[in-house]
């Protein structure tokens, strides 16, 4: 994830689709997705051997 930054391409494609409806549920889903990917990227930086 960190090395290839694949999550960035995913976010670039997926987040605009989440922005369209504009409902509270979709805003929450976006927040959860972004926070989860951020935590995963941070964990991979701390322990790259476990992130493969």
Jmol script that loads the backbone (N, CA, C; Angstrom):
load data "model"
ATOM      1  N   UNK A   1       0.825  -1.183   0.000  1.00  0.00           N
ATOM      2  CA  UNK A   1       0.000   0.000   0.000  1.00  0.00           C
ATOM      3  C   UNK A   1       0.876   1.256   0.000  1.00  0.00           C
ATOM      4  N   UNK A   2       1.853   1.264   0.854  1.00  0.00           N
ATOM      5  CA  UNK A   2       2.717   2.434   0.939  1.00  0.00           C
ATOM      6  C   UNK A   2       3.616   2.525  -0.287  1.00  0.00           C
ATOM      7  N   UNK A   3       4.196   1.405  -0.653  1.00  0.00           N
ATOM      8  CA  UNK A   3       5.153   1.396  -1.755  1.00  0.00           C
ATOM      9  C   UNK A   3       4.510   1.774  -3.087  1.00  0.00           C
ATOM     10  N   UNK A   4       3.376   1.197  -3.404  1.00  0.00           N
ATOM     11  CA  UNK A   4       2.733   1.449  -4.700  1.00  0.00           C
ATOM     12  C   UNK A   4       1.651   2.521  -4.633  1.00  0.00           C
ATOM     13  N   UNK A   5       1.250   2.900  -3.425  1.00  0.00           N
ATOM     14  CA  UNK A   5       0.262   3.958  -3.206  1.00  0.00           C
ATOM     15  C   UNK A   5      -1.056   3.672  -3.939  1.00  0.00           C
ATOM     16  N   UNK A   6      -1.401   2.392  -4.002  1.00  0.00           N
ATOM     17  CA  UNK A   6      -2.617   1.976  -4.713  1.00  0.00           C
ATOM     18  C   UNK A   6      -3.872   2.575  -4.103  1.00  0.00           C
ATOM     19  N   UNK A   7      -3.843   2.830  -2.819  1.00  0.00           N
ATOM     20  CA  UNK A   7      -5.014   3.392  -2.163  1.00  0.00           C
ATOM     21  C   UNK A   7      -5.353   4.789  -2.700  1.00  0.00           C
ATOM     22  N   UNK A   8      -4.353   5.502  -3.179  1.00  0.00           N
ATOM     23  CA  UNK A   8      -4.610   6.841  -3.720  1.00  0.00           C
ATOM     24  C   UNK A   8      -5.442   6.762  -5.002  1.00  0.00           C
ATOM     25  N   UNK A   9      -5.119   5.813  -5.856  1.00  0.00           N
ATOM     26  CA  UNK A   9      -5.904   5.642  -7.083  1.00  0.00           C
ATOM     27  C   UNK A   9      -7.333   5.218  -6.743  1.00  0.00           C
ATOM     28  N   UNK A  10      -7.458   4.347  -5.752  1.00  0.00           N
ATOM     29  CA  UNK A  10      -8.783   3.921  -5.309  1.00  0.00           C
ATOM     30  C   UNK A  10      -9.590   5.125  -4.825  1.00  0.00           C
ATOM     31  N   UNK A  11      -8.983   5.931  -3.959  1.00  0.00           N
ATOM     32  CA  UNK A  11      -9.684   7.106  -3.436  1.00  0.00           C
ATOM     33  C   UNK A  11     -10.036   8.093  -4.549  1.00  0.00           C
ATOM     34  N   UNK A  12      -9.122   8.299  -5.470  1.00  0.00           N
ATOM     35  CA  UNK A  12      -9.368   9.242  -6.564  1.00  0.00           C
ATOM     36  C   UNK A  12     -10.563   8.809  -7.411  1.00  0.00           C
ATOM     37  N   UNK A  13     -10.747   7.514  -7.542  1.00  0.00           N
ATOM     38  CA  UNK A  13     -11.857   6.990  -8.344  1.00  0.00           C
ATOM     39  C   UNK A  13     -13.153   6.895  -7.536  1.00  0.00           C
ATOM     40  N   UNK A  14     -13.042   6.446  -6.309  1.00  0.00           N
ATOM     41  CA  UNK A  14     -14.218   6.103  -5.518  1.00  0.00           C
ATOM     42  C   UNK A  14     -14.834   7.295  -4.782  1.00  0.00           C
ATOM     43  N   UNK A  15     -14.014   8.179  -4.250  1.00  0.00           N
ATOM     44  CA  UNK A  15     -14.527   9.291  -3.439  1.00  0.00           C
ATOM     45  C   UNK A  15     -15.468  10.206  -4.223  1.00  0.00           C
ATOM     46  N   UNK A  16     -15.173  10.558  -5.468  1.00  0.00           N
ATOM     47  CA  UNK A  16     -16.142  11.392  -6.188  1.00  0.00           C
ATOM     48  C   UNK A  16     -17.527  10.742  -6.298  1.00  0.00           C
ATOM     49  N   UNK A  17     -17.561   9.417  -6.399  1.00  0.00           N
ATOM     50  CA  UNK A  17     -18.852   8.734  -6.445  1.00  0.00           C
ATOM     51  C   UNK A  17     -19.590   8.873  -5.112  1.00  0.00           C
ATOM     52  N   UNK A  18     -18.842   8.898  -4.030  1.00  0.00           N
ATOM     53  CA  UNK A  18     -19.464   9.062  -2.716  1.00  0.00           C
ATOM     54  C   UNK A  18     -19.936  10.490  -2.497  1.00  0.00           C
ATOM     55  N   UNK A  19     -19.290  11.432  -3.124  1.00  0.00           N
ATOM     56  CA  UNK A  19     -19.668  12.836  -2.943  1.00  0.00           C
ATOM     57  C   UNK A  19     -20.983  13.185  -3.634  1.00  0.00           C
ATOM     58  N   UNK A  20     -21.339  12.455  -4.672  1.00  0.00           N
ATOM     59  CA  UNK A  20     -22.529  12.785  -5.458  1.00  0.00           C
ATOM     60  C   UNK A  20     -23.829  12.801  -4.651  1.00  0.00           C
ATOM     61  N   UNK A  21     -24.158  11.730  -3.917  1.00  0.00           N
ATOM     62  CA  UNK A  21     -25.444  11.721  -3.226  1.00  0.00           C
ATOM     63  C   UNK A  21     -25.557  12.789  -2.134  1.00  0.00           C
ATOM     64  N   UNK A  22     -24.487  13.024  -1.414  1.00  0.00           N
ATOM     65  CA  UNK A  22     -24.495  14.067  -0.396  1.00  0.00           C
ATOM     66  C   UNK A  22     -25.302  13.743   0.851  1.00  0.00           C
ATOM     67  N   UNK A  23     -25.619  12.484   1.083  1.00  0.00           N
ATOM     68  CA  UNK A  23     -26.386  12.120   2.266  1.00  0.00           C
ATOM     69  C   UNK A  23     -25.454  11.959   3.468  1.00  0.00           C
ATOM     70  N   UNK A  24     -25.998  12.060   4.672  1.00  0.00           N
ATOM     71  CA  UNK A  24     -25.172  11.866   5.867  1.00  0.00           C
ATOM     72  C   UNK A  24     -24.513  10.486   5.903  1.00  0.00           C
ATOM     73  N   UNK A  25     -25.222   9.470   5.431  1.00  0.00           N
ATOM     74  CA  UNK A  25     -24.671   8.118   5.428  1.00  0.00           C
ATOM     75  C   UNK A  25     -23.459   8.015   4.509  1.00  0.00           C
ATOM     76  N   UNK A  26     -23.548   8.657   3.363  1.00  0.00           N
ATOM     77  CA  UNK A  26     -22.448   8.615   2.405  1.00  0.00           C
ATOM     78  C   UNK A  26     -21.262   9.421   2.936  1.00  0.00           C
ATOM     79  N   UNK A  27     -21.521  10.547   3.567  1.00  0.00           N
ATOM     80  CA  UNK A  27     -20.431  11.328   4.160  1.00  0.00           C
ATOM     81  C   UNK A  27     -19.726  10.518   5.245  1.00  0.00           C
ATOM     82  N   UNK A  28     -20.506   9.794   6.027  1.00  0.00           N
ATOM     83  CA  UNK A  28     -19.928   8.946   7.072  1.00  0.00           C
ATOM     84  C   UNK A  28     -19.098   7.819   6.449  1.00  0.00           C
ATOM     85  N   UNK A  29     -19.608   7.193   5.409  1.00  0.00           N
ATOM     86  CA  UNK A  29     -18.876   6.122   4.728  1.00  0.00           C
ATOM     87  C   UNK A  29     -17.548   6.637   4.199  1.00  0.00           C
ATOM     88  N   UNK A  30     -17.569   7.819   3.615  1.00  0.00           N
ATOM     89  CA  UNK A  30     -16.331   8.404   3.091  1.00  0.00           C
ATOM     90  C   UNK A  30     -15.327   8.622   4.220  1.00  0.00           C
ATOM     91  N   UNK A  31     -15.800   9.160   5.316  1.00  0.00           N
ATOM     92  CA  UNK A  31     -14.923   9.415   6.451  1.00  0.00           C
ATOM     93  C   UNK A  31     -14.309   8.115   6.970  1.00  0.00           C
ATOM     94  N   UNK A  32     -15.111   7.079   7.089  1.00  0.00           N
ATOM     95  CA  UNK A  32     -14.614   5.796   7.587  1.00  0.00           C
ATOM     96  C   UNK A  32     -13.585   5.210   6.621  1.00  0.00           C
ATOM     97  N   UNK A  33     -13.860   5.267   5.338  1.00  0.00           N
ATOM     98  CA  UNK A  33     -12.926   4.738   4.335  1.00  0.00           C
ATOM     99  C   UNK A  33     -11.593   5.478   4.395  1.00  0.00           C
ATOM    100  N   UNK A  34     -11.644   6.797   4.415  1.00  0.00           N
ATOM    101  CA  UNK A  34     -10.414   7.582   4.440  1.00  0.00           C
ATOM    102  C   UNK A  34      -9.628   7.341   5.721  1.00  0.00           C
ATOM    103  N   UNK A  35     -10.304   7.282   6.862  1.00  0.00           N
ATOM    104  CA  UNK A  35      -9.620   7.043   8.131  1.00  0.00           C
ATOM    105  C   UNK A  35      -8.998   5.648   8.167  1.00  0.00           C
ATOM    106  N   UNK A  36      -9.723   4.671   7.663  1.00  0.00           N
ATOM    107  CA  UNK A  36      -9.211   3.298   7.653  1.00  0.00           C
ATOM    108  C   UNK A  36      -7.972   3.190   6.783  1.00  0.00           C
ATOM    109  N   UNK A  37      -8.018   3.764   5.598  1.00  0.00           N
ATOM    110  CA  UNK A  37      -6.858   3.699   4.709  1.00  0.00           C
ATOM    111  C   UNK A  37      -5.673   4.459   5.287  1.00  0.00           C
ATOM    112  N   UNK A  38      -5.925   5.552   5.960  1.00  0.00           N
ATOM    113  CA  UNK A  38      -4.848   6.307   6.606  1.00  0.00           C
ATOM    114  C   UNK A  38      -4.197   5.478   7.704  1.00  0.00           C
ATOM    115  N   UNK A  39      -5.017   4.830   8.534  1.00  0.00           N
ATOM    116  CA  UNK A  39      -4.475   3.981   9.605  1.00  0.00           C
ATOM    117  C   UNK A  39      -3.677   2.813   9.036  1.00  0.00           C
ATOM    118  N   UNK A  40      -4.177   2.216   7.974  1.00  0.00           N
ATOM    119  CA  UNK A  40      -3.448   1.109   7.347  1.00  0.00           C
ATOM    120  C   UNK A  40      -2.102   1.568   6.785  1.00  0.00           C
ATOM    121  N   UNK A  41      -2.087   2.713   6.150  1.00  0.00           N
ATOM    122  CA  UNK A  41      -0.841   3.247   5.597  1.00  0.00           C
ATOM    123  C   UNK A  41       0.150   3.561   6.714  1.00  0.00           C
ATOM    124  N   UNK A  42      -0.330   4.135   7.804  1.00  0.00           N
ATOM    125  CA  UNK A  42       0.544   4.437   8.934  1.00  0.00           C
ATOM    126  C   UNK A  42       1.091   3.162   9.550  1.00  0.00           C
ATOM    127  N   UNK A  43       0.257   2.155   9.682  1.00  0.00           N
ATOM    128  CA  UNK A  43       0.702   0.871  10.238  1.00  0.00           C
ATOM    129  C   UNK A  43       1.741   0.229   9.325  1.00  0.00           C
ATOM    130  N   UNK A  44       1.541   0.327   8.040  1.00  0.00           N
ATOM    131  CA  UNK A  44       2.490  -0.251   7.088  1.00  0.00           C
ATOM    132  C   UNK A  44       3.836   0.447   7.170  1.00  0.00           C
ATOM    133  N   UNK A  45       3.825   1.735   7.446  1.00  0.00           N
ATOM    134  CA  UNK A  45       5.088   2.469   7.580  1.00  0.00           C
ATOM    135  C   UNK A  45       5.830   2.043   8.843  1.00  0.00           C
ATOM    136  N   UNK A  46       5.091   1.761   9.895  1.00  0.00           N
ATOM    137  CA  UNK A  46       5.722   1.359  11.153  1.00  0.00           C
ATOM    138  C   UNK A  46       6.226  -0.082  11.100  1.00  0.00           C
ATOM    139  N   UNK A  47       5.461  -0.963  10.441  1.00  0.00           N
ATOM    140  CA  UNK A  47       5.811  -2.376  10.387  1.00  0.00           C
ATOM    141  C   UNK A  47       5.626  -2.888   8.962  1.00  0.00           C
ATOM    142  N   UNK A  48       6.501  -2.529   8.059  1.00  0.00           N
ATOM    143  CA  UNK A  48       6.307  -2.910   6.652  1.00  0.00           C
ATOM    144  C   UNK A  48       6.264  -4.422   6.422  1.00  0.00           C
ATOM    145  N   UNK A  49       6.947  -5.213   7.253  1.00  0.00           N
ATOM    146  CA  UNK A  49       6.940  -6.656   7.061  1.00  0.00           C
ATOM    147  C   UNK A  49       5.560  -7.251   7.299  1.00  0.00           C
ATOM    148  N   UNK A  50       4.738  -6.606   8.105  1.00  0.00           N
ATOM    149  CA  UNK A  50       3.383  -7.105   8.375  1.00  0.00           C
ATOM    150  C   UNK A  50       2.374  -6.615   7.346  1.00  0.00           C
ATOM    151  N   UNK A  51       2.742  -5.632   6.555  1.00  0.00           N
ATOM    152  CA  UNK A  51       1.798  -5.025   5.610  1.00  0.00           C
ATOM    153  C   UNK A  51       1.814  -5.710   4.252  1.00  0.00           C
ATOM    154  N   UNK A  52       2.692  -6.680   4.043  1.00  0.00           N
ATOM    155  CA  UNK A  52       2.787  -7.290   2.724  1.00  0.00           C
ATOM    156  C   UNK A  52       1.790  -8.361   2.526  1.00  0.00           C
TER     157      UNK A  52
END
end "model"
wireframe off; spacefill off
backbone 0.3
color backbone group
